[in-house]
Amino acid sequence: MRASRLLSLLLLLQTRGRMTAPELAEELEVSVRTVYRDVEALSSAGVPVYADRGPAGGYQLLDGYRTRLNGLTVAEASSLFLAGLPGPAAELGLAEVAANAELKLLAALPPEPRSHAARMRERFLLDVPGWYRSADDVPHLSEVSEAVWEQRPLLMTYRRWGKQEVERVVHPYGLVLKGGSWYMVAAPPGASPRTYRVARVLTVRTLPGHFDPPPDFELGQFWKAYAAEFRERMYTATAQIKLAPGMEELLSYTMGADVVAAALADGTASDTAPDAEGWRTLTVPVESLTYARWLLLRMGASVEVLGPPELRALMAESVAELGKMYGGIPA
């Protein structure tokens, strides 16, 4: 355990440069006193680590010192090859770079981790887009990604929902791949960041100059908050339904597993428990009553809409139209 921690400390100093004892303690999840002992152990083993005193001080390695140890376990080395997504790398213009990096990593690994990593690549595949849909066509992704990397402003023509086209200057902060679609997190100068679907970028031109993202901006935190807010905005209504026995999986496929799981969790045991015939009563969030009608009609007689009355009326109207359409067919 200690050997692994010493190696982690060494690699932290090698990759990040000067770090204080409290920073190292936080990263390694140990006490500051343990960091002092570990640094002394590394120094005794011949690792050229030294300390600078003062407010800007900390531990660091002698300039030019590098260890050849990578510290990767078999499982860690293997997992890296699941992170290599050939499709997204190619879309970003990094297919050759990613392939070369993978080759170099394989060559640097000892025999056992190398064989495990090769088997991982042969036996596991990540296919990002969902079923029955293709990935977005993103002809301008490489220009956008280059601007993100170099922190350069972009002038773009963007097609909004409803096919309205707008032209605007944005500062691209980052890119997110979600469900096979690329999203750019960007902000017009002086405004808050928002998301743009890269497939809707019609034209793009990199502008001269340079920008710095806000010091408190963090892409992962922004996307998590945006996804939660989007979910709240998307579900504008609820529907009360009775679900036939054994139809939970079909309802999850139709309306989304997270929606059904939330409905089961939010209701009390008496609300969601099956009745004498096995039917469950659930309250599920929906985007709109019209869209809910379309989804629930796919369930056929496996679901009964109890409310709201407007949705029940929409279902009855659709069923009546279907009855007229198919009523003349012989039994």
N, C-alpha and C positions, 0 to 999 in steps of 0.2 A: 504493500500500500504506500509506504513512504517513498520507495523507489519511483513509483508512478508519479507521486506528487512532486518529487525533485525534478523529474523530467518535465512535468508540466510547468513548473516554475522557470526552468531553463528556457523552454520554448516561448513562454510569455515574454521574457526579457529579450529573446532573440527577435521576436516578431513585432513587439510594441516599443522597444527601446526602454528608456528610463521609466520606472514605476516605483511608487512609494510602497512602504511596507503595508499600510492599510489597504491600498489598492490590490496588492498581491493577496492579502488575507481574504479580501472579499471575493476575488476570482477563484481562489483555491478552497474557499469555505473553511478556513482554519483561523486560529487566533494570530495576532501580530507576533506574539512570542514564538509561535511555531515557525513563522516566516523567518525570524531572526536565526533560529536554530538551523533551518533548512539552507539559508544563504551561507551560514558558516560551514555547513557540510559540503556544499558545492565548492566553496573556496578551498577547503581542505583536500578535495578531490582533484584540484588543479584547474577548475573552471575559473577564468579571469573575471570574476564579478566584484565590483567595488561600489562603494556608497559615496554619494555627494551629500553634504550636509546643507542645511538652510531651507528656506521656504520652497525653493524650486528643486530641492534635492530628491534623492531616491536611489534605488539600485539600478545598475546597468552593467552590460558586458563591455569588455575592452573592445574598442573599435576594430572591426575586421574579423572578430571571432565568430565562427559559425560551427554549429554541431551538425554532423551528418545524420544523427539519429532523427527519425521522423516520429517515433513514439506511437505509431499506429498499431492497434491490435488487429487480429484477423477480422473481427466483426466490423471494426471501424473502417478498415481498408475496403472491405467488401461493400459497405453501405455507400461509399463514395461513388460507386459505379451505378447505383440507382439514381443518383442526382444528375447524371449526365443525360439530359434529354436531347437526342439528336435533332428532333423537329424544331423545338424552340431555338436551339443553338444555331441551326441553319437559317431560321427566320431572322435572327439577329446578325447574321453574317459571320458567325463564329464557328461554323462547322469544322473547318480545318484546324482552327486554334484549339477547339475542344478535343478533337481527335489526337492532336499532337500532345496535349496535356495528359490525356488518358494514357497514351503510349509511354510518356516519360514517367508517369506515376507507376505504371506496371513495371517498368524497367528498374525503378528504384526500390521496389518492394522485395523483401526476402522471399524465398521460394514458397513457403506455406501461405502467407497472405496473398501472394500473387495468384496461386492456384485457386484460392477461395474467391478472389475478385473476378477471375475469369469465369468461374462457374456462375457467379451472381449475374454477370452480364449475359451469359448464355441462357439462363433459366428464368429471368424476370424481365418484364417489359412494362414500361409506363406509357399508357396511351391516354393523352390528356383530354381531348374532346369527348363530350358525352355521346351516348348512343344516338343514332339517327340524326346526327348533325355533323357537318364538316367544320374544320377550323376556318377562322376568318381569313379572307384575302387581305393581306397587309402589305401592299407594295411600298409603303413609305416607312416601314418599321426600322430599317437600317439607318435612315436619316434621323429618325426620332431618337433611336438608341444612342447614336453618336452625339447628338445634342445633349441628351441626358448625361452622358459620360463626361463631356467637355464643359457642361454647364453653360451652354450657349442658347440665346433666345431663338424662338421659332416664329415665323409668320406662316400661318396655315389657313386653308379654307376647310371648314368643318361642316358636315351635314348633320344637323340636329334631328331629333325625332320629328316626324311630320315632313321630312325632306326639305326643311328650310336650311339654306346654306348661309354661313356667316364667315367673315374673315376676322382674324384676331391674332395678336401677338401674345405668346405665352412663354413662361419660364418652366421648362420641363424638369420636374424634381425626380421622377422615377417611373419605372414600368412595372406592371403587374400582369402575370398570366393567370387568368381565372377561367376554368372550364373551357379551355381551347381558344379563348378570346384575350387579346392584348388590350390593356388599359393604360393610358398615360395619366399620371398624376401631375398636374401642372397648374400654374397660377398666372393670370394676366398681371402685369406689373402693378404692384400696390394692392392686389386683391388676395382673397383667401384661395388656397388650393382647391381644385375640383378634379373630377375624372372625365377623361375623354376616351371614347373607344377608338383605337387606332385604325380600325377598319373604316371608320367614317371620316378619316382625314383624306381629303380629296387632292389637295396640293400642299406642299410644304417647302419652305426655304429657310435655311439657317442664316441668321442675322449676325452682323459683327457685334462684338462686345462679349461680356461675361456677366453672370449673375451668381449670387450666393444664396442658397436656400436659407430660410429663417433658422436661427441656431437651435430652436426647439423642435424643428420638424424631424420626424422619424417615420420612414415609409411604412414599416410594419404597423405601428400604432395608428397612423392615419387610415390605413386600409381597414383595419379591424373596426375602428369607429365608423368609417363610411359604410361598411357592410351592415353593421347593426342599424345605422340610421336608414339605409336603403330598405332594409327589411321592414322597419316600422312604417316607412312611407308607402311601401308596396302593398301591404295588407291593410286595406281601408275598411273592411267590413268583416263580419263573422256569419257563419251558417250553422244552424243546428240540424244535425242529421241523425238518422238511425242506420246503423251499419249491420249488415247480415253477418252471421257467424262465419269466421274464417276468412273474412275479406279485408283484414287489416293490411296485409301485404299489398293487395291490389290498390287499396286506397293510398298507401304510401307511394306506390309507383305513380299513381295518377296525380296526387296533390303534393307530393314531396314527403320524404321520410321525416324531416325535421318538423313539418307542420303537424303530422299525425302524432309524433312523439310528444310534441308540446301540448296537443289536445288531450292526450292520455294523462300527461303529468299535471295539467292545470285543473282538471276536473277532480271532484272528490271520488272516493271509492264507490259511493252509491250512485254517482252520476255515470261513471264509465263502466261499472260492472255489468256483465251480460245479464239480460233478463231471463225469464224462464225458458224462452225459445232461443237464447244465445245472442240476441241482438244487443248492440251497444248504442247508447246515446252519447254523441260527441258534439262539442262546439269547436269548429275549425276556422282559422282565419282565412280570408279570401281576398284576392286583389280587387274584385268588383263582383256584383251580383250577376252581371252578364257573363263574365268569364267563368264564374262558379257554375253557372248553368251548363256551359259547354263541357267543363271538367266532369261534373257529376252525371251528365247524360252518358258518359263513357262507362259508368258503373252499372248501367241498366237497372234491373230490379234488385240489385244488391244494396242499394242505398235508398232511403226515403228522406226527403227534405221536410223538416218540421217547421223551419222558420229561417229568416223572417218571412212574413206573408208575401212580400214582393218576389222573393226567390221561389217560393212554392208556386206562385202564380205563373212565373216564367217557365218552371218545369212542366206545369200542367198544360200550358200553351204549346210547348214543344211536343209533349206526348200526344196531344190532340192532333197536331199537324202530322205526326208520324202515323197516327191511327188512320187519318184520311189517306195518306200515301199508300199504306199497306193493307188497308181494310178490305180491299177488293180481291186480295190474293186468296185462293182456295186454301183451306186448311190441309 
